[in-house]
Amino acid sequence: MQRMAVMRSGRKILVVGLILLLAGCATVGRKFNVSGVPQISMGQTAKSDVMALFGTPWRTGIEDGRETWTYGYYKYSLFSDAKTRDLVLRFDPSGKVASYTFNSTYPEDRKP
């Protein structure tokens, strides 16, 4: 009899946990200061400048042989639109920004 009560309690906890999981949202990455994006100048902005503007990158890697830094913040929810921002910078061999992309779904980041 006690075993049945424990099993029912376990199922209730599982159901409540699943409901909370489905109702919640998931966030990946780290917030970063998007107001610094216009200050990036290809061929002039150095890694140290990028670190001063945005801090430590969330991810680093290599793309087409170039070092890349990614700053990203991705917020997902089952009941609303996703809100995402990402900045990917590619550096030349001298450590200057060779190219970059900035993408956002935040309305305030859209240019008029």
N, CA, C and O atoms as CSV, one atom per row, in Angstrom:
chain,resi,resn,atom,element,x,y,z
A,1,MET,N,N,0.809,-1.197,0.000
A,1,MET,CA,C,0.000,0.000,0.000
A,1,MET,C,C,0.854,1.264,0.000
A,1,MET,O,O,0.575,2.211,-0.735
A,2,GLN,N,N,1.891,1.272,0.824
A,2,GLN,CA,C,2.775,2.433,0.886
A,2,GLN,C,C,3.535,2.603,-0.431
A,2,GLN,O,O,3.803,3.723,-0.864
A,3,ARG,N,N,3.870,1.503,-1.045
A,3,ARG,CA,C,4.572,1.552,-2.338
A,3,ARG,C,C,3.705,2.228,-3.408
A,3,ARG,O,O,4.219,2.996,-4.220
A,4,MET,N,N,2.415,1.952,-3.414
A,4,MET,CA,C,1.483,2.568,-4.368
A,4,MET,C,C,1.419,4.078,-4.149
A,4,MET,O,O,1.387,4.843,-5.112
A,5,ALA,N,N,1.399,4.502,-2.907
A,5,ALA,CA,C,1.350,5.930,-2.586
A,5,ALA,C,C,2.618,6.623,-3.064
A,5,ALA,O,O,2.560,7.740,-3.579
A,6,VAL,N,N,3.746,5.976,-2.900
A,6,VAL,CA,C,5.023,6.540,-3.361
A,6,VAL,C,C,5.022,6.659,-4.879
A,6,VAL,O,O,5.481,7.665,-5.421
A,7,MET,N,N,4.511,5.646,-5.571
A,7,MET,CA,C,4.464,5.682,-7.034
A,7,MET,C,C,3.551,6.800,-7.523
A,7,MET,O,O,3.886,7.494,-8.483
A,8,ARG,N,N,2.383,6.987,-6.865
A,8,ARG,CA,C,1.477,8.080,-7.251
A,8,ARG,C,C,2.122,9.428,-7.024
A,8,ARG,O,O,1.997,10.327,-7.856
A,9,SER,N,N,2.807,9.578,-5.912
A,9,SER,CA,C,3.497,10.840,-5.619
A,9,SER,C,C,4.587,11.109,-6.655
A,9,SER,O,O,4.776,12.242,-7.098
A,10,GLY,N,N,5.295,10.055,-7.029
A,10,GLY,CA,C,6.343,10.197,-8.042
A,10,GLY,C,C,5.782,10.634,-9.387
A,10,GLY,O,O,6.375,11.465,-10.075
A,11,ARG,N,N,4.640,10.074,-9.757
A,11,ARG,CA,C,4.001,10.470,-11.018
A,11,ARG,C,C,3.536,11.919,-10.972
A,11,ARG,O,O,3.689,12.655,-11.946
A,12,LYS,N,N,2.973,12.325,-9.850
A,12,LYS,CA,C,2.518,13.716,-9.702
A,12,LYS,C,C,3.689,14.681,-9.828
A,12,LYS,O,O,3.593,15.709,-10.498
A,13,ILE,N,N,4.786,14.341,-9.181
A,13,ILE,CA,C,5.980,15.193,-9.261
A,13,ILE,C,C,6.482,15.254,-10.699
A,13,ILE,O,O,6.871,16.322,-11.171
A,14,LEU,N,N,6.477,14.138,-11.392
A,14,LEU,CA,C,6.906,14.099,-12.785
A,14,LEU,C,C,6.011,14.968,-13.664
A,14,LEU,O,O,6.508,15.728,-14.495
A,15,VAL,N,N,4.694,14.859,-13.486
A,15,VAL,CA,C,3.749,15.654,-14.282
A,15,VAL,C,C,3.934,17.138,-13.996
A,15,VAL,O,O,3.968,17.940,-14.929
A,16,VAL,N,N,4.054,17.518,-12.744
A,16,VAL,CA,C,4.257,18.930,-12.391
A,16,VAL,C,C,5.577,19.425,-12.988
A,16,VAL,O,O,5.644,20.534,-13.519
A,17,GLY,N,N,6.614,18.611,-12.900
A,17,GLY,CA,C,7.904,18.994,-13.484
A,17,GLY,C,C,7.820,19.199,-14.983
A,17,GLY,O,O,8.388,20.158,-15.508
A,18,LEU,N,N,7.127,18.321,-15.678
A,18,LEU,CA,C,6.974,18.465,-17.131
A,18,LEU,C,C,6.187,19.726,-17.488
A,18,LEU,O,O,6.530,20.420,-18.445
A,19,ILE,N,N,5.143,20.021,-16.729
A,19,ILE,CA,C,4.357,21.239,-16.978
A,19,ILE,C,C,5.230,22.473,-16.789
A,19,ILE,O,O,5.190,23.393,-17.605
A,20,LEU,N,N,6.013,22.498,-15.725
A,20,LEU,CA,C,6.903,23.642,-15.490
A,20,LEU,C,C,7.952,23.764,-16.591
A,20,LEU,O,O,8.289,24.867,-17.022
A,21,LEU,N,N,8.457,22.635,-17.036
A,21,LEU,CA,C,9.452,22.646,-18.108
A,21,LEU,C,C,8.858,23.197,-19.400
A,21,LEU,O,O,9.480,24.023,-20.068
A,22,LEU,N,N,7.672,22.748,-19.747
A,22,LEU,CA,C,7.032,23.195,-20.984
A,22,LEU,C,C,6.584,24.655,-20.914
A,22,LEU,O,O,6.554,25.339,-21.937
A,23,ALA,N,N,6.244,25.127,-19.747
A,23,ALA,CA,C,5.763,26.505,-19.601
A,23,ALA,C,C,6.913,27.500,-19.566
A,23,ALA,O,O,6.710,28.691,-19.802
A,24,GLY,N,N,8.082,27.038,-19.282
A,24,GLY,CA,C,9.224,27.925,-19.132
A,24,GLY,C,C,9.859,28.304,-20.448
A,24,GLY,O,O,9.337,28.023,-21.527
A,25,CYS,N,N,10.998,28.949,-20.328
A,25,CYS,CA,C,11.753,29.325,-21.518
A,25,CYS,C,C,13.194,28.884,-21.329
A,25,CYS,O,O,13.622,28.568,-20.218
A,26,ALA,N,N,13.922,28.868,-22.408
A,26,ALA,CA,C,15.330,28.493,-22.370
A,26,ALA,C,C,16.163,29.672,-22.842
A,26,ALA,O,O,15.814,30.338,-23.816
A,27,THR,N,N,17.250,29.923,-22.156
A,27,THR,CA,C,18.159,30.997,-22.522
A,27,THR,C,C,19.549,30.399,-22.715
A,27,THR,O,O,20.025,29.613,-21.896
A,28,VAL,N,N,20.186,30.786,-23.811
A,28,VAL,CA,C,21.525,30.297,-24.130
A,28,VAL,C,C,22.399,31.502,-24.439
A,28,VAL,O,O,21.933,32.476,-25.032
A,29,GLY,N,N,23.654,31.440,-24.043
A,29,GLY,CA,C,24.586,32.526,-24.326
A,29,GLY,C,C,24.647,33.534,-23.199
A,29,GLY,O,O,24.252,33.258,-22.066
A,30,ARG,N,N,25.159,34.733,-23.543
A,30,ARG,CA,C,25.307,35.814,-22.572
A,30,ARG,C,C,24.894,37.127,-23.200
A,30,ARG,O,O,25.133,37.357,-24.385
A,31,LYS,N,N,24.276,37.988,-22.410
A,31,LYS,CA,C,23.935,39.319,-22.905
A,31,LYS,C,C,25.228,40.076,-23.207
A,31,LYS,O,O,26.246,39.877,-22.544
A,32,PHE,N,N,25.170,40.946,-24.218
A,32,PHE,CA,C,26.332,41.779,-24.549
A,32,PHE,C,C,25.832,43.151,-24.980
A,32,PHE,O,O,24.666,43.310,-25.342
A,33,ASN,N,N,26.707,44.125,-24.938
A,33,ASN,CA,C,26.374,45.513,-25.203
A,33,ASN,C,C,26.286,45.782,-26.703
A,33,ASN,O,O,27.304,46.023,-27.351
A,34,VAL,N,N,25.075,45.741,-27.257
A,34,VAL,CA,C,24.902,45.913,-28.702
A,34,VAL,C,C,25.201,47.338,-29.165
A,34,VAL,O,O,25.410,47.566,-30.356
A,35,SER,N,N,25.224,48.288,-28.249
A,35,SER,CA,C,25.508,49.675,-28.653
A,35,SER,C,C,26.948,49.826,-29.158
A,35,SER,O,O,27.279,50.833,-29.782
A,36,GLY,N,N,27.802,48.835,-28.892
A,36,GLY,CA,C,29.177,48.880,-29.376
A,36,GLY,C,C,29.345,48.428,-30.814
A,36,GLY,O,O,30.408,48.635,-31.399
A,37,VAL,N,N,28.323,47.815,-31.400
A,37,VAL,CA,C,28.443,47.271,-32.761
A,37,VAL,C,C,28.828,48.351,-33.784
A,37,VAL,O,O,29.705,48.094,-34.609
A,38,PRO,N,N,28.221,49.536,-33.770
A,38,PRO,CA,C,28.609,50.553,-34.763
A,38,PRO,C,C,30.064,51.020,-34.647
A,38,PRO,O,O,30.590,51.644,-35.569
A,39,GLN,N,N,30.708,50.721,-33.522
A,39,GLN,CA,C,32.100,51.139,-33.330
A,39,GLN,C,C,33.098,50.186,-33.974
A,39,GLN,O,O,34.295,50.472,-33.998
A,40,ILE,N,N,32.626,49.064,-34.493
A,40,ILE,CA,C,33.516,48.097,-35.136
A,40,ILE,C,C,33.872,48.611,-36.524
A,40,ILE,O,O,32.999,48.990,-37.304
A,41,SER,N,N,35.168,48.618,-36.818
A,41,SER,CA,C,35.654,49.062,-38.126
A,41,SER,C,C,36.571,47.986,-38.696
A,41,SER,O,O,37.618,47.681,-38.125
A,42,MET,N,N,36.169,47.419,-39.824
A,42,MET,CA,C,36.962,46.348,-40.431
A,42,MET,C,C,38.357,46.857,-40.791
A,42,MET,O,O,38.515,47.941,-41.352
A,43,GLY,N,N,39.356,46.053,-40.458
A,43,GLY,CA,C,40.742,46.399,-40.731
A,43,GLY,C,C,41.348,47.323,-39.698
A,43,GLY,O,O,42.550,47.585,-39.750
A,44,GLN,N,N,40.553,47.833,-38.752
A,44,GLN,CA,C,41.073,48.765,-37.745
A,44,GLN,C,C,40.825,48.312,-36.309
A,44,GLN,O,O,41.683,48.494,-35.446
A,45,THR,N,N,39.665,47.729,-36.050
A,45,THR,CA,C,39.323,47.323,-34.687
A,45,THR,C,C,40.111,46.071,-34.312
A,45,THR,O,O,40.023,45.044,-34.984
A,46,ALA,N,N,40.885,46.174,-33.225
A,46,ALA,CA,C,41.721,45.064,-32.761
A,46,ALA,C,C,40.966,44.197,-31.751
A,46,ALA,O,O,39.931,44.595,-31.217
A,47,LYS,N,N,41.508,43.009,-31.504
A,47,LYS,CA,C,40.909,42.100,-30.521
A,47,LYS,C,C,40.754,42.789,-29.163
A,47,LYS,O,O,39.738,42.618,-28.491
A,48,SER,N,N,41.758,43.564,-28.763
A,48,SER,CA,C,41.688,44.255,-27.473
A,48,SER,C,C,40.535,45.258,-27.447
A,48,SER,O,O,39.898,45.448,-26.411
A,49,ASP,N,N,40.267,45.901,-28.588
A,49,ASP,CA,C,39.131,46.825,-28.679
A,49,ASP,C,C,37.812,46.069,-28.524
A,49,ASP,O,O,36.900,46.521,-27.832
A,50,VAL,N,N,37.727,44.915,-29.178
A,50,VAL,CA,C,36.518,44.090,-29.106
A,50,VAL,C,C,36.292,43.642,-27.666
A,50,VAL,O,O,35.164,43.677,-27.173
A,51,MET,N,N,37.363,43.219,-26.990
A,51,MET,CA,C,37.243,42.807,-25.589
A,51,MET,C,C,36.763,43.973,-24.717
A,51,MET,O,O,35.954,43.774,-23.810
A,52,ALA,N,N,37.254,45.181,-24.985
A,52,ALA,CA,C,36.835,46.351,-24.213
A,52,ALA,C,C,35.362,46.677,-24.459
A,52,ALA,O,O,34.657,47.103,-23.544
A,53,LEU,N,N,34.899,46.477,-25.691
A,53,LEU,CA,C,33.501,46.782,-26.032
A,53,LEU,C,C,32.519,45.724,-25.524
A,53,LEU,O,O,31.445,46.062,-25.026
A,54,PHE,N,N,32.887,44.439,-25.651
A,54,PHE,CA,C,31.921,43.364,-25.424
A,54,PHE,C,C,32.304,42.353,-24.346
A,54,PHE,O,O,31.478,41.530,-23.952
A,55,GLY,N,N,33.532,42.403,-23.869
A,55,GLY,CA,C,33.973,41.421,-22.882
A,55,GLY,C,C,34.440,40.137,-23.542
A,55,GLY,O,O,34.714,40.096,-24.742
A,56,THR,N,N,34.523,39.100,-22.741
A,56,THR,CA,C,34.971,37.789,-23.216
A,56,THR,C,C,33.924,37.185,-24.144
A,56,THR,O,O,32.737,37.188,-23.821
A,57,PRO,N,N,34.352,36.665,-25.297
A,57,PRO,CA,C,33.368,36.057,-26.205
A,57,PRO,C,C,32.723,34.825,-25.589
A,57,PRO,O,O,33.315,34.124,-24.769
A,58,TRP,N,N,31.486,34.587,-26.016
A,58,TRP,CA,C,30.742,33.420,-25.548
A,58,TRP,C,C,31.315,32.149,-26.180
A,58,TRP,O,O,31.427,31.118,-25.518
A,59,ARG,N,N,31.677,32.229,-27.470
A,59,ARG,CA,C,32.276,31.100,-28.187
A,59,ARG,C,C,33.444,31.611,-29.015
A,59,ARG,O,O,33.467,32.772,-29.426
A,60,THR,N,N,34.398,30.750,-29.253
A,60,THR,CA,C,35.497,31.061,-30.170
A,60,THR,C,C,35.667,29.889,-31.122
A,60,THR,O,O,35.281,28.762,-30.812
A,61,GLY,N,N,36.246,30.164,-32.279
A,61,GLY,CA,C,36.445,29.083,-33.231
A,61,GLY,C,C,37.236,29.546,-34.434
A,61,GLY,O,O,37.901,30.582,-34.398
A,62,ILE,N,N,37.159,28.772,-35.492
A,62,ILE,CA,C,37.857,29.039,-36.747
A,62,ILE,C,C,36.848,28.924,-37.884
A,62,ILE,O,O,36.084,27.961,-37.943
A,63,GLU,N,N,36.845,29.895,-38.777
A,63,GLU,CA,C,36.006,29.852,-39.973
A,63,GLU,C,C,36.868,30.224,-41.167
A,63,GLU,O,O,37.452,31.307,-41.200
A,64,ASP,N,N,36.949,29.345,-42.132
A,64,ASP,CA,C,37.780,29.567,-43.320
A,64,ASP,C,C,39.208,29.967,-42.944
A,64,ASP,O,O,39.817,30.817,-43.595
A,65,GLY,N,N,39.732,29.344,-41.888
A,65,GLY,CA,C,41.099,29.604,-41.458
A,65,GLY,C,C,41.259,30.855,-40.610
A,65,GLY,O,O,42.369,31.159,-40.174
A,66,ARG,N,N,40.189,31.582,-40.366
A,66,ARG,CA,C,40.260,32.813,-39.564
A,66,ARG,C,C,39.685,32.569,-38.174
A,66,ARG,O,O,38.677,31.882,-38.011
A,67,GLU,N,N,40.352,33.151,-37.175
A,67,GLU,CA,C,39.839,33.079,-35.817
A,67,GLU,C,C,38.506,33.820,-35.744
A,67,GLU,O,O,38.366,34.910,-36.297
A,68,THR,N,N,37.535,33.230,-35.065
A,68,THR,CA,C,36.226,33.872,-34.903
A,68,THR,C,C,35.864,33.960,-33.427
A,68,THR,O,O,36.179,33.078,-32.629
A,69,TRP,N,N,35.198,35.047,-33.099
A,69,TRP,CA,C,34.625,35.228,-31.767
A,69,TRP,C,C,33.130,35.437,-31.951
A,69,TRP,O,O,32.699,36.168,-32.843
A,70,THR,N,N,32.348,34.792,-31.104
A,70,THR,CA,C,30.899,34.938,-31.160
A,70,THR,C,C,30.374,35.439,-29.825
A,70,THR,O,O,30.704,34.914,-28.762
A,71,TYR,N,N,29.556,36.459,-29.913
A,71,TYR,CA,C,28.792,36.964,-28.774
A,71,TYR,C,C,27.341,36.651,-29.105
A,71,TYR,O,O,26.830,37.096,-30.132
A,72,GLY,N,N,26.677,35.893,-28.251
A,72,GLY,CA,C,25.318,35.504,-28.571
A,72,GLY,C,C,24.425,35.460,-27.355
A,72,GLY,O,O,24.860,35.130,-26.252
A,73,TYR,N,N,23.167,35.797,-27.576
A,73,TYR,CA,C,22.147,35.699,-26.540
A,73,TYR,C,C,20.869,35.242,-27.215
A,73,TYR,O,O,20.328,35.940,-28.072
A,74,TYR,N,N,20.386,34.067,-26.828
A,74,TYR,CA,C,19.249,33.451,-27.477
A,74,TYR,C,C,18.225,33.072,-26.411
A,74,TYR,O,O,18.513,32.269,-25.524
A,75,LYS,N,N,17.038,33.649,-26.501
A,75,LYS,CA,C,15.989,33.393,-25.518
A,75,LYS,C,C,14.791,32.781,-26.240
A,75,LYS,O,O,14.187,33.408,-27.110
A,76,TYR,N,N,14.458,31.552,-25.866
A,76,TYR,CA,C,13.383,30.819,-26.524
A,76,TYR,C,C,12.250,30.571,-25.533
A,76,TYR,O,O,12.487,30.358,-24.345
A,77,SER,N,N,11.024,30.602,-26.034
A,77,SER,CA,C,9.853,30.334,-25.219
A,77,SER,C,C,8.822,29.599,-26.071
A,77,SER,O,O,8.730,29.814,-27.280
A,78,LEU,N,N,8.066,28.749,-25.436
A,78,LEU,CA,C,7.023,28.026,-26.156
A,78,LEU,C,C,5.823,28.903,-26.479
A,78,LEU,O,O,5.056,28.598,-27.392
A,79,PHE,N,N,5.658,29.995,-25.732
A,79,PHE,CA,C,4.449,30.792,-25.868
A,79,PHE,C,C,4.680,32.190,-26.438
A,79,PHE,O,O,3.758,33.004,-26.461
A,80,SER,N,N,5.885,32.475,-26.891
A,80,SER,CA,C,6.156,33.764,-27.529
A,80,SER,C,C,7.291,33.585,-28.538
A,80,SER,O,O,7.955,32.549,-28.573
A,81,ASP,N,N,7.494,34.606,-29.348
A,81,ASP,CA,C,8.553,34.546,-30.345
A,81,ASP,C,C,9.929,34.508,-29.673
A,81,ASP,O,O,10.126,35.070,-28.596
A,82,ALA,N,N,10.851,33.848,-30.319
A,82,ALA,CA,C,12.226,33.816,-29.828
A,82,ALA,C,C,12.828,35.206,-29.956
A,82,ALA,O,O,12.498,35.957,-30.874
A,83,LYS,N,N,13.708,35.537,-29.031
A,83,LYS,CA,C,14.460,36.782,-29.101
A,83,LYS,C,C,15.932,36.399,-29.140
A,83,LYS,O,O,16.448,35.762,-28.222
A,84,THR,N,N,16.596,36.799,-30.215
A,84,THR,CA,C,17.987,36.395,-30.387
A,84,THR,C,C,18.840,37.568,-30.845
A,84,THR,O,O,18.384,38.466,-31.552
A,85,ARG,N,N,20.084,37.524,-30.417
A,85,ARG,CA,C,21.109,38.475,-30.881
A,85,ARG,C,C,22.401,37.691,-31.035
A,85,ARG,O,O,22.758,36.892,-30.170
A,86,ASP,N,N,23.094,37.921,-32.131
A,86,ASP,CA,C,24.430,37.362,-32.232
A,86,ASP,C,C,25.333,38.265,-33.055
A,86,ASP,O,O,24.925,38.888,-34.035
A,87,LEU,N,N,26.571,38.304,-32.609
A,87,LEU,CA,C,27.631,39.060,-33.258
A,87,LEU,C,C,28.777,38.087,-33.476
A,87,LEU,O,O,29.302,37.513,-32.522
A,88,VAL,N,N,29.166,37.902,-34.734
A,88,VAL,CA,C,30.273,37.015,-35.076
A,88,VAL,C,C,31.354,37.859,-35.744
A,88,VAL,O,O,31.109,38.515,-36.757
A,89,LEU,N,N,32.541,37.834,-35.169
A,89,LEU,CA,C,33.673,38.600,-35.705
A,89,LEU,C,C,34.735,37.641,-36.210
A,89,LEU,O,O,35.042,36.641,-35.561
A,90,ARG,N,N,35.295,37.952,-37.376
A,90,ARG,CA,C,36.382,37.177,-37.952
A,90,ARG,C,C,37.619,38.073,-37.981
A,90,ARG,O,O,37.554,39.225,-38.410
A,91,PHE,N,N,38.747,37.528,-37.518
A,91,PHE,CA,C,39.970,38.325,-37.395
A,91,PHE,C,C,40.995,37.935,-38.450
A,91,PHE,O,O,41.114,36.765,-38.813
A,92,ASP,N,N,41.734,38.931,-38.937
A,92,ASP,CA,C,42.830,38.666,-39.875
A,92,ASP,C,C,44.054,38.222,-39.063
A,92,ASP,O,O,44.022,38.257,-37.833
A,93,PRO,N,N,45.136,37.803,-39.744
A,93,PRO,CA,C,46.320,37.313,-39.031
A,93,PRO,C,C,46.944,38.341,-38.081
A,93,PRO,O,O,47.629,37.953,-37.135
A,94,SER,N,N,46.725,39.637,-38.307
A,94,SER,CA,C,47.294,40.651,-37.422
A,94,SER,C,C,46.402,40.942,-36.202
A,94,SER,O,O,46.751,41.770,-35.361
A,95,GLY,N,N,45.255,40.260,-36.111
A,95,GLY,CA,C,44.383,40.450,-34.961
A,95,GLY,C,C,43.378,41.579,-35.109
A,95,GLY,O,O,42.782,42.012,-34.123
A,96,LYS,N,N,43.183,42.057,-36.327
A,96,LYS,CA,C,42.179,43.095,-36.597
A,96,LYS,C,C,40.917,42.433,-37.166
A,96,LYS,O,O,40.981,41.348,-37.744
A,97,VAL,N,N,39.781,43.098,-36.994
A,97,VAL,CA,C,38.530,42.568,-37.519
A,97,VAL,C,C,38.581,42.552,-39.044
A,97,VAL,O,O,38.726,43.600,-39.674
A,98,ALA,N,N,38.463,41.374,-39.632
A,98,ALA,CA,C,38.441,41.237,-41.088
A,98,ALA,C,C,37.015,41.384,-41.613
A,98,ALA,O,O,36.791,41.972,-42.671
A,99,SER,N,N,36.050,40.840,-40.856
A,99,SER,CA,C,34.632,40.965,-41.200
A,99,SER,C,C,33.819,40.613,-39.962
A,99,SER,O,O,34.327,40.014,-39.014
A,100,TYR,N,N,32.548,40.995,-39.989
A,100,TYR,CA,C,31.666,40.647,-38.883
A,100,TYR,C,C,30.224,40.637,-39.357
A,100,TYR,O,O,29.883,41.237,-40.376
A,101,THR,N,N,29.383,39.947,-38.598
A,101,THR,CA,C,27.937,39.966,-38.843
A,101,THR,C,C,27.240,40.197,-37.504
A,101,THR,O,O,27.660,39.672,-36.473
A,102,PHE,N,N,26.186,40.978,-37.536
A,102,PHE,CA,C,25.340,41.194,-36.363
A,102,PHE,C,C,23.915,40.919,-36.800
A,102,PHE,O,O,23.434,41.494,-37.777
A,103,ASN,N,N,23.235,40.032,-36.069
A,103,ASN,CA,C,21.842,39.691,-36.353
A,103,ASN,C,C,21.038,39.771,-35.073
A,103,ASN,O,O,21.514,39.409,-33.997
A,104,SER,N,N,19.803,40.254,-35.206
A,104,SER,CA,C,18.951,40.409,-34.034
A,104,SER,C,C,17.484,40.315,-34.422
A,104,SER,O,O,17.085,40.731,-35.509
A,105,THR,N,N,16.688,39.759,-33.512
A,105,THR,CA,C,15.239,39.790,-33.681
A,105,THR,C,C,14.606,40.809,-32.738
A,105,THR,O,O,13.382,40.931,-32.704
A,106,TYR,N,N,15.406,41.534,-31.979
A,106,TYR,CA,C,14.885,42.563,-31.067
A,106,TYR,C,C,14.482,43.792,-31.883
A,106,TYR,O,O,15.291,44.309,-32.653
A,107,PRO,N,N,13.240,44.267,-31.725
A,107,PRO,CA,C,12.780,45.431,-32.506
A,107,PRO,C,C,13.650,46.670,-32.302
A,107,PRO,O,O,13.841,47.449,-33.236
A,108,GLU,N,N,14.175,46.860,-31.103
A,108,GLU,CA,C,14.982,48.058,-30.832
A,108,GLU,C,C,16.321,48.042,-31.556
A,108,GLU,O,O,16.990,49.074,-31.620
A,109,ASP,N,N,16.728,46.908,-32.098
A,109,ASP,CA,C,17.988,46.816,-32.830
A,109,ASP,C,C,17.821,47.117,-34.323
A,109,ASP,O,O,18.809,47.196,-35.054
A,110,ARG,N,N,16.602,47.283,-34.767
A,110,ARG,CA,C,16.366,47.571,-36.188
A,110,ARG,C,C,16.693,49.019,-36.492
A,110,ARG,O,O,16.362,49.929,-35.732
A,111,LYS,N,N,17.344,49.207,-37.612
A,111,LYS,CA,C,17.631,50.578,-38.044
A,111,LYS,C,C,16.370,51.185,-38.647
A,111,LYS,O,O,15.620,50.502,-39.344
A,112,PRO,N,N,16.135,52.473,-38.378
A,112,PRO,CA,C,14.926,53.120,-38.933
A,112,PRO,C,C,14.961,53.238,-40.446
A,112,PRO,O,O,14.020,53.757,-41.047
